[in-house]
């Protein structure tokens, strides 16, 4: 039994960040919840540099009718969930269009080149301004900051899942995602449910 209908079919979601942020975990949670609701879901993962802090991107394609190929064509993302601002902008440049919706965590993660002084991270105000210019709608969710208040930056992932669900752009709600979160985090169920609800609250403010 589905929660609601897809706004378009296929609905194309990109989850982007850097290695070590939990990108793949988010795509699995969303994918599993959608499958349980009766949707056909294809997930494709791409990795940049194999070491930690290299770019990572998950393509999630959602349909009621067809099992689509795993990778979204250029210019055809409907939703971009960005765990890191530069990677969000990179994905908007390749997969964005006039109707794309963006949810972005504005916490930068500096590459080895930047930390070594060989490269410069873009100005954050200009970066976020460009993200907004390239999106039909943008939500800025301070997921890392909120997760640190909870005691660990690792909860940023679940906060972002909550924000994504709370935005209403996917045919999912709290009831459909909660069992999947409980399966994914059996040892930290309550903390992750708190983080999930925090994300839902942040997107509605």
C-alpha positions as CSV (number, residue, x, y, z in Angstrom):
1,X,0.0,0.0,0.0
2,X,1.7,3.2,-1.1
3,X,1.6,6.4,0.9
4,X,0.9,8.7,-2.1
5,X,1.5,8.8,-5.8
6,X,4.8,9.7,-7.5
7,X,4.8,13.3,-8.8
8,X,6.5,11.9,-11.9
9,X,7.6,8.4,-13.1
10,X,10.5,7.7,-12.8
11,X,11.3,10.0,-9.9
12,X,15.1,10.6,-9.9
13,X,17.0,11.2,-6.6
14,X,20.7,11.8,-6.3
15,X,22.4,11.5,-2.9
16,X,25.9,13.0,-3.0
17,X,28.7,13.5,-0.5
18,X,32.2,12.3,0.1
19,X,33.6,8.9,1.3
20,X,32.9,8.2,5.0
21,X,29.8,10.4,5.3
22,X,27.3,7.5,5.0
23,X,26.0,8.2,1.5
24,X,25.4,4.5,0.8
25,X,23.5,3.9,4.1
26,X,21.0,6.7,3.2
27,X,20.4,5.3,-0.2
28,X,19.7,1.8,1.3
29,X,17.3,3.2,3.9
30,X,15.3,5.2,1.3
31,X,15.4,2.3,-1.2
32,X,14.3,-0.3,1.3
33,X,11.4,1.9,2.5
34,X,10.3,2.5,-1.1
35,X,10.4,-1.2,-2.0
36,X,8.3,-2.0,1.1
37,X,5.7,0.5,-0.1
38,X,5.5,-1.3,-3.5
39,X,7.7,0.8,-5.7
40,X,10.3,-0.4,-8.2
41,X,13.6,1.0,-7.2
42,X,17.0,0.9,-8.9
43,X,20.1,2.2,-7.1
44,X,23.4,2.9,-8.7
45,X,26.5,4.0,-6.8
46,X,29.5,5.8,-8.2
47,X,32.8,6.5,-6.3
48,X,35.5,9.0,-7.1
49,X,38.9,8.6,-5.4
50,X,38.8,5.3,-3.5
51,X,40.2,6.8,-0.3
52,X,38.1,8.5,2.3
53,X,37.0,12.1,1.3
54,X,36.7,11.1,-2.4
55,X,33.3,12.0,-4.0
56,X,30.5,9.5,-3.7
57,X,27.1,9.6,-5.4
58,X,24.0,7.4,-5.3
59,X,21.4,7.4,-8.0
60,X,18.0,6.3,-6.8
61,X,15.3,5.8,-9.5
62,X,11.8,5.2,-8.3
63,X,8.9,4.0,-10.5
64,X,5.5,2.3,-10.2
65,X,5.8,0.7,-13.6
66,X,9.3,0.0,-14.7
67,X,12.7,-1.1,-13.4
68,X,14.8,1.7,-14.9
69,X,18.6,1.5,-15.5
70,X,20.6,2.5,-12.4
71,X,22.1,5.8,-13.6
72,X,20.2,9.0,-14.1
73,X,20.8,10.8,-17.4
74,X,22.5,14.2,-17.3
75,X,20.1,17.0,-16.6
76,X,17.4,14.7,-15.2
77,X,17.6,14.8,-11.4
78,X,14.4,15.6,-9.6
79,X,15.9,15.8,-6.1
80,X,19.5,16.2,-5.0
81,X,20.3,15.5,-1.3
82,X,23.7,17.0,-0.7
83,X,25.7,15.9,2.3
84,X,28.6,18.3,1.3
85,X,28.2,21.7,-0.4
86,X,30.8,21.4,-3.2
87,X,29.6,18.0,-4.2
88,X,26.0,19.3,-4.2
89,X,27.1,22.0,-6.6
90,X,28.9,19.5,-8.8
91,X,25.8,17.4,-9.1
92,X,23.6,20.4,-9.9
93,X,26.0,21.3,-12.7
94,X,25.7,17.8,-14.2
95,X,22.2,16.6,-13.3
96,X,20.3,19.8,-12.5
97,X,17.5,21.4,-14.4
98,X,14.8,24.1,-13.9
99,X,12.6,22.0,-11.6
100,X,15.3,20.3,-9.4
101,X,14.8,20.4,-5.7
102,X,17.9,20.5,-3.5
103,X,18.4,19.7,0.2
104,X,21.9,20.6,1.3
105,X,24.0,20.2,4.5
106,X,26.2,23.3,4.4
107,X,29.1,21.7,6.3
108,X,32.3,21.6,4.1
109,X,34.6,18.7,4.1
110,X,38.1,19.7,2.9
111,X,40.0,17.6,0.4
112,X,43.6,16.6,1.0
113,X,44.7,19.3,-1.5
114,X,42.8,22.0,0.4
115,X,44.1,21.0,3.8
116,X,47.7,20.9,2.4
117,X,47.3,24.4,0.9
118,X,47.5,23.2,-2.7
119,X,43.9,24.2,-3.5
120,X,41.3,26.6,-2.1
121,X,37.8,25.8,-0.9
122,X,35.2,28.0,-2.6
123,X,33.7,31.0,-0.7
124,X,30.8,29.4,1.3
125,X,28.4,32.3,0.8
126,X,28.9,32.3,-3.0
127,X,28.8,28.5,-3.1
128,X,25.4,28.4,-1.3
129,X,24.1,31.3,-3.4
130,X,24.9,29.4,-6.6
131,X,23.3,26.2,-5.3
132,X,20.1,28.2,-4.7
133,X,20.3,29.8,-8.2
134,X,20.6,26.4,-9.8
135,X,17.6,24.9,-8.0
136,X,13.9,25.5,-8.2
137,X,13.7,25.1,-4.4
138,X,16.5,24.8,-1.9
139,X,16.4,23.7,1.8
140,X,19.6,24.3,3.9
141,X,19.7,21.8,6.7
142,X,22.5,22.1,9.3
143,X,22.6,18.4,9.8
144,X,26.2,18.1,11.1
145,X,25.7,21.0,13.5
146,X,22.5,19.4,14.9
147,X,24.1,15.9,15.1
148,X,27.0,17.3,17.1
149,X,24.5,18.7,19.6
150,X,23.3,15.1,19.9
151,X,26.8,14.0,20.7
152,X,28.0,12.6,17.4
153,X,28.3,13.9,13.8
154,X,27.3,10.4,12.6
155,X,23.6,11.3,13.3
156,X,23.8,13.8,10.4
157,X,22.8,11.0,8.0
158,X,19.6,10.2,9.8
159,X,18.8,13.9,10.2
160,X,19.1,14.3,6.4
161,X,16.8,11.2,5.9
162,X,14.3,13.0,8.1
163,X,14.6,16.2,6.2
164,X,14.2,14.3,2.9
165,X,11.0,12.6,4.1
166,X,9.7,15.8,5.8
167,X,10.1,17.7,2.5
168,X,7.3,15.6,1.0
169,X,9.1,15.1,-2.3
170,X,9.2,11.3,-1.9
171,X,6.1,9.0,-1.6
172,X,7.2,8.1,2.0
173,X,6.3,9.3,5.5
174,X,7.4,8.6,9.0
175,X,5.3,5.5,9.3
176,X,6.9,3.9,6.2
177,X,10.5,4.8,7.1
178,X,10.5,4.1,10.9
179,X,10.7,0.2,10.6
180,X,13.6,0.5,8.1
181,X,15.5,2.8,10.5
182,X,14.9,0.3,13.3
183,X,16.4,-2.5,11.2
184,X,19.4,-0.4,10.1
185,X,20.3,0.8,13.6
186,X,19.3,-1.9,16.0
187,X,21.7,-0.8,18.7
188,X,20.9,2.9,18.5
189,X,17.2,2.9,17.7
190,X,16.0,5.8,20.0
191,X,18.9,8.1,19.1
192,X,18.3,7.6,15.4
193,X,14.6,8.1,15.7
194,X,15.3,11.4,17.5
195,X,17.7,12.4,14.7
196,X,15.1,11.5,12.1
197,X,12.4,13.5,13.8
198,X,14.8,16.4,14.2
199,X,15.3,16.4,10.4
200,X,11.6,16.4,9.7
201,X,11.2,19.3,12.1
202,X,14.1,21.3,10.5
203,X,12.7,21.1,7.0
204,X,9.3,22.4,8.1
205,X,10.7,25.5,9.8
